[in-house]
Amino acid sequence: MLPAWGWAQSEKPYVREGNSYYKDLKFEDAEVQYQKGVNENSSSYEASFNLGNAYFRQGKYDEAKKLLVNLAKSQTDPKKTAECYYNIGNTDLGICEQFLGKQDIKNALQSAENALADYKNSLKANPYDKKTKYNYLYTEKLIEMLKNNPQPPQQNQNQQNQQNQDNQNQDQDQNQNKDGDADHDGIPDSTEKGSNPDKPRDSDGDGIPDYRDPDSDNDGIPDSVEAGEDPKNPKDTDQDGTPDYLDTDSDNDGVPDSEQARIIPQDMAERILEAINKADEKVQQKVKDEKNSKGAVKHEKQW
């Protein structure tokens, strides 16, 4: 038994060294070590999965997708299957970004739709993963914008600020209704206000009480997502007595939810939106040039 065990573990030193490089953002060096691990043990999930991540971080999206798709097909563990499709979705968003850089809206839209399907497959394997839900919702907005609206979808703090402003302008009678839901997160106001309705709870100390705050713990994940399937009885993943929407580390894994929520790298999201804006500017300039050369002509947006 020992020789077989030793062979099966022979990739571990390469994976550990690759992880060290990856942590230091030396993704090319990490790729080399993970590849050595795969060469030593082609059935190693860790070596292959991490190699896909190293490809992704270098913008080698085609290589990452090919590897991860094959890896996903070979998995019997739902959690690993979900992880694979989760990262495949991120890879398809990277491909979407590349097409947007070329002003190729048609293929960018197709890649975004592929990403949405990937996240859906991930959720089929792990239905309650809030990070995947977050990315799924983001991609839905991206697709909608590519099809109909040149304005980028709001996200993270900008989205929260707008939602907060909208909530502050809601009808006062609704806010006073103890069974109301002022921030539309599914959690009753009476629950979010806490034990003293005259002094409503403000968990993140941002000056906006929880019952009017769509992200009460300010972790970047909307309360409507963290509340779970039954918002009237908010989910408490780690069973510590603090519901997820108020818990900054809801699964008690030592990694703040605010970090886990950003599986779509923030710089990638910003580049995607910038590329879309540039594409729209190019279309508008083309329309303006044609009008100047041919007179007033009616045009419709191409996307």
Beta strands, then each sheet from edge to edge (+ up, - down):
end
